[in-house]
Amino acid sequence: MDYTPDEVAAWMFNELRHAGVLYQEAAVEHIRKHFGERFVYANEKGHVSIDKDVKKAFKKLHGGKAAWDRDAFYWGWTSAIKTQDD
């Protein structure tokens, strides 16, 4: 199946919504395995990262309510977000 950046971003958003945090290393491995290599790349420091189009779509989904922690390499909510399951 040929996935889109929006579909990958939707998976990331759902993971963040359910777990409260999304670690980049775990996200990269899941994306690579389930969506394909084209959505990950090695950045200038040699770290594996997530495609820029996926990150743009992810940012649109969370609407600025999630923040990237540069030291711990994860996304987390900037404020309390209720899930639809609550």
N, CA, C and O atoms as a printed pandas DataFrame, in Angstrom:
     atom_number atom_name residue_name chain_id  residue_number  x_coord  y_coord  z_coord
0              1         N          MET        A               1    0.840   -1.191    0.000
1              2        CA          MET        A               1    0.000    0.000    0.000
2              3         C          MET        A               1    0.876    1.243    0.000
3              4         O          MET        A               1    1.921    1.276    0.649
4              5         N          ASP        A               2    0.451    2.247   -0.720
5              6        CA          ASP        A               2    1.198    3.496   -0.812
6              7         C          ASP        A               2    0.591    4.512    0.149
7              8         O          ASP        A               2   -0.474    5.068   -0.119
8              9         N          TYR        A               3    1.264    4.751    1.259
9             10        CA          TYR        A               3    0.758    5.654    2.293
10            11         C          TYR        A               3    1.114    7.103    1.975
11            12         O          TYR        A               3    2.015    7.380    1.183
12            13         N          THR        A               4    0.394    8.011    2.606
13            14        CA          THR        A               4    0.651    9.442    2.467
14            15         C          THR        A               4    1.232    9.985    3.771
15            16         O          THR        A               4    1.087    9.357    4.820
16            17         N          PRO        A               5    1.885   11.143    3.715
17            18        CA          PRO        A               5    2.361   11.765    4.948
18            19         C          PRO        A               5    1.219   12.004    5.948
19            20         O          PRO        A               5    1.422   11.891    7.157
20            21         N          ASP        A               6    0.035   12.329    5.452
21            22        CA          ASP        A               6   -1.107   12.564    6.340
22            23         C          ASP        A               6   -1.478   11.303    7.117
23            24         O          ASP        A               6   -1.842   11.382    8.291
24            25         N          GLU        A               7   -1.388   10.148    6.473
25            26        CA          GLU        A               7   -1.720    8.893    7.155
26            27         C          GLU        A               7   -0.694    8.565    8.235
27            28         O          GLU        A               7   -1.051    8.090    9.313
28            29         N          VAL        A               8    0.573    8.818    7.946
29            30        CA          VAL        A               8    1.621    8.589    8.936
30            31         C          VAL        A               8    1.426    9.556   10.107
31            32         O          VAL        A               8    1.532    9.161   11.269
32            33         N          ALA        A               9    1.142   10.813    9.797
33            34        CA          ALA        A               9    0.918   11.823   10.833
34            35         C          ALA        A               9   -0.293   11.459   11.695
35            36         O          ALA        A               9   -0.274   11.674   12.907
36            37         N          ALA        A              10   -1.326   10.920   11.091
37            38        CA          ALA        A              10   -2.517   10.513   11.846
38            39         C          ALA        A              10   -2.156    9.406   12.833
39            40         O          ALA        A              10   -2.640    9.402   13.964
40            41         N          TRP        A              11   -1.307    8.465   12.411
41            42        CA          TRP        A              11   -0.860    7.426   13.338
42            43         C          TRP        A              11   -0.102    8.060   14.503
43            44         O          TRP        A              11   -0.343    7.722   15.662
44            45         N          MET        A              12    0.819    8.984   14.194
45            46        CA          MET        A              12    1.599    9.656   15.243
46            47         C          MET        A              12    0.677   10.379   16.218
47            48         O          MET        A              12    0.855   10.287   17.432
48            49         N          PHE        A              13   -0.300   11.095   15.689
49            50        CA          PHE        A              13   -1.225   11.847   16.531
50            51         C          PHE        A              13   -2.012   10.908   17.450
51            52         O          PHE        A              13   -2.174   11.193   18.636
52            53         N          ASN        A              14   -2.492    9.807   16.911
53            54        CA          ASN        A              14   -3.249    8.853   17.720
54            55         C          ASN        A              14   -2.382    8.234   18.810
55            56         O          ASN        A              14   -2.844    8.030   19.933
56            57         N          GLU        A              15   -1.137    7.936   18.487
57            58        CA          GLU        A              15   -0.219    7.416   19.498
58            59         C          GLU        A              15   -0.006    8.430   20.611
59            60         O          GLU        A              15   -0.052    8.084   21.792
60            61         N          LEU        A              16    0.225    9.672   20.236
61            62        CA          LEU        A              16    0.416   10.731   21.221
62            63         C          LEU        A              16   -0.847   10.923   22.058
63            64         O          LEU        A              16   -0.773   11.083   23.276
64            65         N          ARG        A              17   -1.986   10.908   21.410
65            66        CA          ARG        A              17   -3.260   11.109   22.098
66            67         C          ARG        A              17   -3.515   10.021   23.140
67            68         O          ARG        A              17   -3.995   10.306   24.237
68            69         N          HIS        A              18   -3.195    8.792   22.796
69            70        CA          HIS        A              18   -3.451    7.681   23.713
70            71         C          HIS        A              18   -2.382    7.533   24.796
71            72         O          HIS        A              18   -2.706    7.229   25.944
72            73         N          ALA        A              19   -1.122    7.742   24.446
73            74        CA          ALA        A              19   -0.030    7.517   25.393
74            75         C          ALA        A              19    0.383    8.785   26.147
75            76         O          ALA        A              19    0.944    8.697   27.240
76            77         N          GLY        A              20    0.113    9.953   25.576
77            78        CA          GLY        A              20    0.522   11.209   26.211
78            79         C          GLY        A              20    1.907   11.666   25.802
79            80         O          GLY        A              20    2.236   12.844   25.935
80            81         N          VAL        A              21    2.723   10.749   25.307
81            82        CA          VAL        A              21    4.056   11.073   24.783
82            83         C          VAL        A              21    4.306   10.198   23.560
83            84         O          VAL        A              21    3.710    9.132   23.406
84            85         N          LEU        A              22    5.193   10.667   22.700
85            86        CA          LEU        A              22    5.595    9.882   21.535
86            87         C          LEU        A              22    7.098   10.044   21.362
87            88         O          LEU        A              22    7.583   11.112   20.990
88            89         N          TYR        A              23    7.828    8.965   21.639
89            90        CA          TYR        A              23    9.279    8.987   21.507
90            91         C          TYR        A              23    9.679    8.801   20.049
91            92         O          TYR        A              23    9.168    7.922   19.355
92            93         N          GLN        A              24   10.603    9.645   19.599
93            94        CA          GLN        A              24   11.005    9.610   18.200
94            95         C          GLN        A              24   11.565    8.252   17.798
95            96         O          GLN        A              24   11.236    7.751   16.723
96            97         N          GLU        A              25   12.396    7.651   18.628
97            98        CA          GLU        A              25   13.014    6.371   18.264
98            99         C          GLU        A              25   11.941    5.305   18.006
99           100         O          GLU        A              25   12.021    4.567   17.024
100          101         N          ALA        A              26   10.950    5.229   18.880
101          102        CA          ALA        A              26    9.868    4.252   18.708
102          103         C          ALA        A              26    9.025    4.597   17.479
103          104         O          ALA        A              26    8.611    3.708   16.736
104          105         N          ALA        A              27    8.773    5.891   17.270
105          106        CA          ALA        A              27    7.983    6.318   16.116
106          107         C          ALA        A              27    8.705    5.985   14.817
107          108         O          ALA        A              27    8.087    5.494   13.871
108          109         N          VAL        A              28    9.999    6.247   14.765
109          110        CA          VAL        A              28   10.779    5.957   13.560
110          111         C          VAL        A              28   10.722    4.469   13.235
111          112         O          VAL        A              28   10.519    4.094   12.080
112          113         N          GLU        A              29   10.897    3.626   14.236
113          114        CA          GLU        A              29   10.868    2.182   14.001
114          115         C          GLU        A              29    9.501    1.725   13.512
115          116         O          GLU        A              29    9.412    0.906   12.597
116          117         N          HIS        A              30    8.443    2.244   14.106
117          118        CA          HIS        A              30    7.094    1.869   13.676
118          119         C          HIS        A              30    6.830    2.365   12.254
119          120         O          HIS        A              30    6.308    1.625   11.419
120          121         N          ILE        A              31    7.191    3.608   11.987
121          122        CA          ILE        A              31    6.978    4.187   10.654
122          123         C          ILE        A              31    7.745    3.397    9.604
123          124         O          ILE        A              31    7.200    3.058    8.553
124          125         N          ARG        A              32    8.993    3.109    9.886
125          126        CA          ARG        A              32    9.827    2.340    8.949
126          127         C          ARG        A              32    9.190    0.984    8.653
127          128         O          ARG        A              32    9.110    0.573    7.495
128          129         N          LYS        A              33    8.738    0.293    9.693
129          130        CA          LYS        A              33    8.195   -1.061    9.542
130          131         C          LYS        A              33    6.811   -1.073    8.890
131          132         O          LYS        A              33    6.524   -1.935    8.060
132          133         N          HIS        A              34    5.956   -0.123    9.262
133          134        CA          HIS        A              34    4.558   -0.172    8.824
134          135         C          HIS        A              34    4.213    0.747    7.652
135          136         O          HIS        A              34    3.261    0.489    6.916
136          137         N          PHE        A              35    4.989    1.821    7.481
137          138        CA          PHE        A              35    4.675    2.778    6.415
138          139         C          PHE        A              35    5.748    2.849    5.333
139          140         O          PHE        A              35    5.456    3.239    4.202
140          141         N          GLY        A              36    6.983    2.479    5.660
141          142        CA          GLY        A              36    8.041    2.454    4.656
142          143         C          GLY        A              36    9.184    3.411    4.921
143          144         O          GLY        A              36    9.051    4.409    5.631
144          145         N          GLU        A              37   10.313    3.066    4.321
145          146        CA          GLU        A              37   11.558    3.837    4.474
146          147         C          GLU        A              37   11.438    5.278    3.983
147          148         O          GLU        A              37   12.157    6.157    4.458
148          149         N          ARG        A              38   10.546    5.519    3.050
149          150        CA          ARG        A              38   10.484    6.864    2.456
150          151         C          ARG        A              38   10.045    7.934    3.454
151          152         O          ARG        A              38   10.175    9.126    3.178
152          153         N          PHE        A              39    9.525    7.519    4.615
153          154        CA          PHE        A              39    9.068    8.478    5.618
154          155         C          PHE        A              39   10.089    8.727    6.724
155          156         O          PHE        A              39    9.791    9.425    7.694
156          157         N          VAL        A              40   11.291    8.164    6.587
157          158        CA          VAL        A              40   12.365    8.411    7.551
158          159         C          VAL        A              40   13.655    8.726    6.792
159          160         O          VAL        A              40   13.808    8.352    5.629
160          161         N          TYR        A              41   14.569    9.409    7.455
161          162        CA          TYR        A              41   15.856    9.747    6.836
162          163         C          TYR        A              41   16.880   10.016    7.933
163          164         O          TYR        A              41   16.517   10.230    9.090
164          165         N          ALA        A              42   18.149   10.004    7.570
165          166        CA          ALA        A              42   19.218   10.359    8.504
166          167         C          ALA        A              42   19.487   11.854    8.348
167          168         O          ALA        A              42   19.761   12.334    7.248
168          169         N          ASN        A              43   19.404   12.584    9.467
169          170        CA          ASN        A              43   19.643   14.027    9.401
170          171         C          ASN        A              43   21.139   14.335    9.381
171          172         O          ASN        A              43   21.965   13.423    9.359
172          173         N          GLU        A              44   21.481   15.622    9.390
173          174        CA          GLU        A              44   22.880   16.034    9.256
174          175         C          GLU        A              44   23.759   15.558   10.411
175          176         O          GLU        A              44   24.977   15.471   10.260
176          177         N          LYS        A              45   23.158   15.249   11.563
177          178        CA          LYS        A              45   23.931   14.744   12.703
178          179         C          LYS        A              45   23.983   13.214   12.722
179          180         O          LYS        A              45   24.573   12.614   13.620
180          181         N          GLY        A              46   23.360   12.599   11.721
181          182        CA          GLY        A              46   23.375   11.153   11.639
182          183         C          GLY        A              46   22.240   10.469   12.385
183          184         O          GLY        A              46   22.157    9.241   12.401
184          185         N          HIS        A              47   21.362   11.259   13.004
185          186        CA          HIS        A              47   20.214   10.688   13.707
186          187         C          HIS        A              47   19.088   10.402   12.715
187          188         O          HIS        A              47   18.865   11.168   11.778
188          189         N          VAL        A              48   18.396    9.313   12.928
189          190        CA          VAL        A              48   17.265    8.996   12.062
190          191         C          VAL        A              48   16.094    9.865   12.492
191          192         O          VAL        A              48   15.781    9.966   13.679
192          193         N          SER        A              49   15.459   10.485   11.522
193          194        CA          SER        A              49   14.370   11.412   11.790
194          195         C          SER        A              49   13.174   11.070   10.908
195          196         O          SER        A              49   13.229   10.180   10.059
196          197         N          ILE        A              50   12.106   11.802   11.137
197          198        CA          ILE        A              50   10.851   11.585   10.424
198          199         C          ILE        A              50   10.727   12.632    9.324
199          200         O          ILE        A              50   11.057   13.801    9.521
200          201         N          ASP        A              51   10.252   12.201    8.178
201          202        CA          ASP        A              51   10.073   13.052    7.007
202          203         C          ASP        A              51    9.423   14.385    7.354
203          204         O          ASP        A              51    8.485   14.435    8.151
204          205         N          LYS        A              52    9.918   15.455    6.761
205          206        CA          LYS        A              52    9.430   16.803    7.057
206          207         C          LYS        A              52    7.947   16.982    6.713
207          208         O          LYS        A              52    7.232   17.679    7.433
208          209         N          ASP        A              53    7.478   16.369    5.633
209          210        CA          ASP        A              53    6.055   16.476    5.286
210          211         C          ASP        A              53    5.180   15.790    6.330
211          212         O          ASP        A              53    4.079   16.255    6.623
212          213         N          VAL        A              54    5.667   14.691    6.889
213          214        CA          VAL        A              54    4.931   14.002    7.953
214          215         C          VAL        A              54    4.878   14.901    9.184
215          216         O          VAL        A              54    3.827   15.044    9.808
216          217         N          LYS        A              55    6.013   15.506    9.533
217          218        CA          LYS        A              55    6.039   16.377   10.716
218          219         C          LYS        A              55    5.148   17.601   10.532
219          220         O          LYS        A              55    4.527   18.060   11.491
220          221         N          LYS        A              56    5.076   18.138    9.311
221          222        CA          LYS        A              56    4.171   19.267    9.043
222          223         C          LYS        A              56    2.719   18.859    9.249
223          224         O          LYS        A              56    1.947   19.583    9.878
224          225         N          ALA        A              57    2.351   17.700    8.718
225          226        CA          ALA        A              57    0.979   17.198    8.865
226          227         C          ALA        A              57    0.672   16.903   10.330
227          228         O          ALA        A              57   -0.440   17.159   10.792
228          229         N          PHE        A              58    1.640   16.370   11.061
229          230        CA          PHE        A              58    1.480   16.080   12.482
230          231         C          PHE        A              58    1.247   17.375   13.263
231          232         O          PHE        A              58    0.403   17.425   14.158
232          233         N          LYS        A              59    1.993   18.407   12.922
233          234        CA          LYS        A              59    1.836   19.698   13.602
234          235         C          LYS        A              59    0.437   20.265   13.368
235          236         O          LYS        A              59   -0.167   20.831   14.279
236          237         N          LYS        A              60   -0.078   20.113   12.147
237          238        CA          LYS        A              60   -1.442   20.572   11.857
238          239         C          LYS        A              60   -2.454   19.833   12.717
239          240         O          LYS        A              60   -3.416   20.429   13.203
240          241         N          LEU        A              61   -2.240   18.536   12.907
241          242        CA          LEU        A              61   -3.169   17.731   13.700
242          243         C          LEU        A              61   -3.176   18.129   15.168
243          244         O          LEU        A              61   -4.237   18.226   15.784
244          245         N          HIS        A              62   -1.984   18.360   15.733
245          246        CA          HIS        A              62   -1.969   18.707   17.155
246          247         C          HIS        A              62   -2.163   20.197   17.400
247          248         O          HIS        A              62   -2.351   20.621   18.541
248          249         N          GLY        A              63   -2.117   20.983   16.349
249          250        CA          GLY        A              63   -2.436   22.412   16.457
250          251         C          GLY        A              63   -1.614   23.189   17.459
251          252         O          GLY        A              63   -2.109   24.144   18.058
252          253         N          GLY        A              64   -0.359   22.795   17.654
253          254        CA          GLY        A              64    0.510   23.512   18.582
254          255         C          GLY        A              64    0.324   23.089   20.030
255          256         O          GLY        A              64    0.924   23.682   20.927
256          257         N          LYS        A              65   -0.482   22.091   20.270
257          258        CA          LYS        A              65   -0.725   21.636   21.639
258          259         C          LYS        A              65    0.268   20.571   22.086
259          260         O          LYS        A              65    0.217   20.108   23.226
260          261         N          ALA        A              66    1.162   20.185   21.197
261          262        CA          ALA        A              66    2.236   19.253   21.553
262          263         C          ALA        A              66    3.561   19.970   21.318
263          264         O          ALA        A              66    3.687   20.813   20.430
264          265         N          ALA        A              67    4.545   19.609   22.139
265          266        CA          ALA        A              67    5.870   20.223   22.028
266          267         C          ALA        A              67    6.929   19.143   21.894
267          268         O          ALA        A              67    6.773   18.035   22.407
268          269         N          TRP        A              68    7.994   19.476   21.207
269          270        CA          TRP        A              68    9.125   18.579   21.012
270          271         C          TRP        A              68   10.133   18.828   22.125
271          272         O          TRP        A              68   10.554   19.966   22.334
272          273         N          ASP        A              69   10.522   17.783   22.839
273          274        CA          ASP        A              69   11.557   17.880   23.865
274          275         C          ASP        A              69   12.876   17.494   23.215
275          276         O          ASP        A              69   13.115   16.322   22.922
276          277         N          ARG        A              70   13.725   18.479   22.994
277          278        CA          ARG        A              70   14.996   18.263   22.279
278          279         C          ARG        A              70   15.979   17.390   23.042
279          280         O          ARG        A              70   16.800   16.697   22.442
280          281         N          ASP        A              71   15.895   17.426   24.357
281          282        CA          ASP        A              71   16.834   16.650   25.163
282          283         C          ASP        A              71   16.461   15.173   25.233
283          284         O          ASP        A              71   17.333   14.305   25.206
284          285         N          ALA        A              72   15.175   14.895   25.323
285          286        CA          ALA        A              72   14.721   13.505   25.486
286          287         C          ALA        A              72   14.179   12.902   24.190
287          288         O          ALA        A              72   13.834   11.721   24.160
288          289         N          PHE        A              73   14.099   13.691   23.127
289          290        CA          PHE        A              73   13.649   13.219   21.807
290          291         C          PHE        A              73   12.239   12.630   21.836
291          292         O          PHE        A              73   12.018   11.496   21.411
292          293         N          TYR        A              74   11.296   13.411   22.341
293          294        CA          TYR        A              74    9.900   12.982   22.309
294          295         C          TYR        A              74    8.980   14.183   22.185
295          296         O          TYR        A              74    9.367   15.319   22.462
296          297         N          TRP        A              75    7.738   13.904   21.759
297          298        CA          TRP        A              75    6.680   14.899   21.755
298          299         C          TRP        A              75    5.787   14.640   22.958
299          300         O          TRP        A              75    5.534   13.490   23.318
300          301         N          GLY        A              76    5.316   15.704   23.569
301          302        CA          GLY        A              76    4.382   15.581   24.683
302          303         C          GLY        A              76    3.417   16.752   24.648
303          304         O          GLY        A              76    3.691   17.781   24.031
304          305         N          TRP        A              77    2.305   16.587   25.305
305          306        CA          TRP        A              77    1.294   17.653   25.336
306          307         C          TRP        A              77    1.793   18.846   26.124
307          308         O          TRP        A              77    2.466   18.691   27.143
308          309         N          THR        A              78    1.464   20.032   25.651
309          310        CA          THR        A              78    1.813   21.256   26.355
310          311         C          THR        A              78    0.738   21.619   27.367
311          312         O          THR        A              78    0.977   22.438   28.254
312          313         N          SER        A              79   -0.438   21.023   27.246
313          314        CA          SER        A              79   -1.536   21.255   28.180
314          315         C          SER        A              79   -2.358   19.985   28.278
315          316         O          SER        A              79   -2.212   19.075   27.462
316          317         N          ALA        A              80   -3.214   19.927   29.268
317          318        CA          ALA        A              80   -4.053   18.726   29.434
318          319         C          ALA        A              80   -5.018   18.612   28.278
319          320         O          ALA        A              80   -5.781   19.536   27.995
320          321         N          ILE        A              81   -4.982   17.489   27.621
321          322        CA          ILE        A              81   -5.869   17.221   26.486
322          323         C          ILE        A              81   -6.715   16.022   26.840
323          324         O          ILE        A              81   -6.198   14.969   27.213
324          325         N          LYS        A              82   -8.005   16.185   26.722
325          326        CA          LYS        A              82   -8.885   15.033   26.964
326          327         C          LYS        A              82   -9.021   14.245   25.669
327          328         O          LYS        A              82   -9.180   14.818   24.591
328          329         N          THR        A              83   -8.956   12.948   25.790
329          330        CA          THR        A              83   -9.172   12.106   24.623
330          331         C          THR        A              83  -10.661   11.906   24.418
331          332         O          THR        A              83  -11.457   12.149   25.324
332          333         N          GLN        A              84  -11.027   11.474   23.252
333          334        CA          GLN        A              84  -12.437   11.227   22.968
334          335         C          GLN        A              84  -12.969   10.070   23.783
335          336         O          GLN        A              84  -14.183    9.925   23.927
336          337         N          ASP        A              85  -12.082    9.237   24.325
337          338        CA          ASP        A              85  -12.501    8.094   25.123
338          339         C          ASP        A              85  -12.956    8.508   26.521
339          340         O          ASP        A              85  -13.659    7.751   27.192
340          341         N          ASP        A              86  -12.564    9.691   26.961
341          342        CA          ASP        A              86  -12.921   10.149   28.319
342          343         C          ASP        A              86  -14.397   10.468   28.432
343          344         O          ASP        A              86  -14.863   10.864   29.500
